[in-house]
């Protein structure tokens, strides 16, 4: 039996110095991430702070897209997606989905008719234990080109001086295209009639190791019917939730997933710029919404739709927004789950 020698004082001291150095480096990394060394640096907490209404955040709720309705269903892949990505969810078959229709508002009691932007968030689970999460909008592109510009837009919009917004618009001409869409695009009276766009770029890799930069959209099977905004405001504060619940109770609702492949030179890092309509598009399957779930106590309550949760065969591109959104979603999630007591429940003792 070989006797172990006690470590020398010198080796013990060396290890302690190494451990201390690692702790210092980790602490410095956390401090940098939090912006403690650079108070002017944009941080996820600062971004989330700007999303609150003037009366303050609504405790217990998501800091944005606070109003929504949860659902479960399936993604039925037709097999065409395997040419683009080796992710299992594109192989022919049906995969479990948890999702949420929502409004881009910080107030869960906002009236449905007053929200310009609607969203669709998804989690798709595969038998190999991986997940794909995504958050989409009915807008065809984002208002601004960078996370810093998004933060600056929120700051300018909260200021009472109209010159602040005028200065922002002058510095960010890309906002004009979004304003034109917001002012002219028709409203529908149903989530089931809305097209939802993945406005960020991602990289798909197929089984042959070939990469392609893509964006995607979920196109409704239901025919969109334009409704004047004034009429929508007469339909009650929660007509969207009631409508989708009624439709799903009668029959599953469907959206085709269309993946668009970028051409060389397309703006992959700037979600404020749409790609030309003539780009190659592949129909890879169908989202089927089968059951509407309650928001409180339902499966979406503690689900964070982090767009960087991706299976093998999918990864982020040079678009900076998915990482920024992931960090902000984490801050929002931590805050709302810490405010558990402030969140309304449909049943006593329900799990968060």
N, C-alpha and C positions, 0 to 999 in steps of 0.2 A: 504494500500500500504506500502510495506516495504521499508524503506529508505536505500539506499546503503551507506555504510561508505567509506570515502576516504581511500585508503591504507596508512598504516603508513609508516613513513620514513624508519623504519627498514625493513618492508616487501618489499618496493620498492627497497631498496638497495640490499636486498638479491636476488631479481629477476634479477637485473642488473648484479650482480656478477655471477649468474648462466648463464645468456645469454653470458656474456663475456667468461666464461669458455668453453661453447659450441663452440663459435667462435674460440677460441684458439685451441681446440681439432680438429675442422674441418680444420683449417689452417695447423695444424701439419700433419693431414692425407694427405692433398693435397701436402704438402712439402715432406712428405715421399714418396708418390707415384711418385713425380717428381724426386726423388733422390737427393734433396737439402741437406739433412742431411748426406747422404752416397754417395758421388760422385762416388764411385766404383761400386755401385749397378746397376744391369741391369734394364733399364727402357724401356717402349715401344718406347719412342722417340729415344733412342740410337739404338734400333733394326732397326727402320725405317731409321735412318741416314745412317746405313751401307749398305742399299740397293741401294743407289744412285750410278750411274756410276762415273767414275773419273772426268767427266766434270760437275758433279752436277746433281740434280734431274731435270726431265722435268716438268716444272711448269704446274699445272692444271690437271695432270694425276695421276693415282694411282701410288704409289711408287714401287710396284711390280705388275706383271701381267698387265702391262700398255697397252699392245696391246691385243685387243680382238674384238669380235663381239657379239652383243646382240641378243636375240631372245625371243619370247613368245610362249607358248604352253600349254600343260596340262600334269598332272600326272594322269594316269588311274590306280587306285588301283583295284586289283583283289579280295581283301578281305582276302587273306592269311596272311597279316601282322597283323591282329587283334589278332592273337595268341601270338604275340610278344609285341605289343604296343597298348594302348588305344587311341593313337593319331588319330584324325578324318581322317587324310589324308590316313590312311590305310584301312578305311572302303570302301567297294565297291563304286566306283564313279569316277568322273573326277574332278580334282582340278586345278585351274589356276596356271601357272608357268611363272615366268620371269627368264631368265638365261643368261649366258654369257660364250662363249668359249674364251679361252685366252692362252697366252704364258707366261711362268714364266720369264719375262724380264722386266727391268725398263724403256726400251726405246720403245715408241709407234711406232717408225719407224724401229724397228729391222726387219731383213729379216726372213720370216717364216721358211726357210730351215735351219737356223742356231740355232734354239731353240730346246734344247733337251727335255724340260719338257713342256707339255701342260696341261691345266686345264679346269675344268667345274665347274661353280658356279650356284647355284639354289636358288630361293625363291619360296616356295609352299605355297599358301594361302588356308585356309579352310573356310567353311561357318560359323563356330563358331567364326571367327575373329582372329584366331591364325595363326602363320606363322612358317615355318621351313626353315631355311637357311643353306646352306652347300657349302663348297668349296673343290673340289676334284682335284686329279692329275692323270696323266696317269702312273706315277711311282707306283710300287707295295708297296713301303715303303718309309720312309723319310730318308734323308742322315744321320741324327744324332738323338740322343736319347732325348736330352733336349733343352729347349729354350736357355739356356746359351751356349750350344755347337753350336747351330745355329748361335748365335751372334759371337762367337769366330771364326767360320768358315768364316763368312763374313769378319771379320777383317783380318784374315790370307790371304784370297784370294786377298785383296786389297794391300797387302804389296809387294814391288818389290823384296824383299829378298826371294828366293825360300826356304830357310831354315825354314821360318815361316810356310809354308804349310806342309813341311815334318814333322815338330814338331807336328803340329795339327793332321796329319794322324796317327802318332805314338801314340798319346794320345787318339785317337778315332778310334779304329779298325772297328767299325760298318760302317764307311764310305767306306770301301772296297767293301761291298756288293752293295752299291749304285753305286759305280764306275764301278763294273762289269756289272750291269744292263745298265747303261748309255752307256757303250762301246759296248754292244752286242745286246741290244733289238732292234728289227726292227722299222723303221719309217713307218708311213703310209702317204698318200698324202691327208688325209681328216680327219677332226674332226669326221665325221660320222662313221669312221672305228675304232675310238679309244675307248678303255675301260678306264673309269675314276674311280679311287679308293678313297673311303673315308678312308684315312690311319689312322685316329684317332679313338679311342674307345669311345662309348657312351653307356648309360644305357637305355634300353627300359623297360617299365613297362606296363603289360597288365591289363585288367579289373579285373582280380583276384588278382592283387597286386604282381604278380610274376615279379622279375627283371631278366634281362639277359643282359650281356655285349655284344655289337655287333660292327661290322664294316660293311660297305656296299660298293657295286660297281655298276656302270651302264655299262652294257655290250651291245655293239652295235648289232643291227639287221643286219647291213651291214657287209659283209665279209671283214676282214682286208686284205689288199694287201701290202706286204712289198715293199718299194721303197728305193733304195740306197741313202744315204745322198747326194752324189755328184749330183745325178739326181734331187733331190729336190731343190738344190740350183740354178738349171737352170730354175726353173718354175716361177720365178718372186718373188718379195718381199712379195706379199700379196696373194699368191695362196690359202691359207687355207680359208680366208674369201670369196673369189670368189667361191671356190668349195662348201662350205656349203650353200651359198646363192643360187647357181644354183640347188643344190640337193633339197633344201626345196621348191624352186619355182616349181619343178617338182612333188614332193610328200613329205608328212611329213616324218621326220626321227625319228627313234625309238631306245631306249635303255631300256633293262630290268633291273629293280632294284633288285639286289640280296643282301639279308641281311645274313651275316655270324655270327653265335653265338659262342662265346668263350667257350672253355672247362675250367674247373678249372685248374689253373696254367698257362694259356696262358698269355703272356706279354701284359697286357691291358694298362700299363702306358708308353710303349716304342714303338712309331710308326716306329722306325727303324727296328723292328723285325716283319716279316710276320707271320701269323698263318698258321699251317699246312693245306694242301689242303683238308683233310678229315673232316673238321669241318662242322657241320650242316649248310646248306644254304637254305634260303627260298626266292622264287621268289614272290615279293609282288606287282608288278605292272610294268607299262611301262611309261617312259618319252617320250612324243611326241612333237617334235619341229615342229611348224606349220608356223611360220613367222620369218624371220630374220629382226631385227630392226636396225636402224642406231645407231652408237656409240654416236656421238654428238647429243644432243637433244632427244635421245631415252630414254626408261624407265630404262636403266641401269646406266645412268650418275650419279645419286645421290643415287644409291642403294649400300649399304654396305653389303656384303655377310658375315656377322658376324656369325661364326659357333656356337655361344652360344645362338642364337635366336632359341628357341626350343618350341614346343607345349607341353601341358600336355601329359604325357606318354613317354617323351624323356627327358633325362638330361645328363649332362657331367659326365664322369667317373673320374678315378684317373689319366688319361692322362693330363699332364699339358699344352699341346699345344693349345687346343681350347681357353682357357682363355688368353694365351699369344697372340694368333692370334687376338682375339677379341680386345685386348688393342692396338695392333699395327695397326689393320685395322682402329680403331677410330682415331689414330694420322694421318694416311694417309688420311682418309676422311676429317678431319678438315683442313689439309694443302691444299689438292687439291681444296676443295670448296672455301677456302679463296683466291685461285688463279684464280678465275672465269674469269678474264680478259685475262688470258693467254691461256685459253682453246679454241681451234678452234670450230667454229659453222658451221653447214651446211646451216642455214638460219638466217638472221639478226633478232635480238631480241628474239631468241629462249630461252626458259626457261632452267635454269641449271638442 
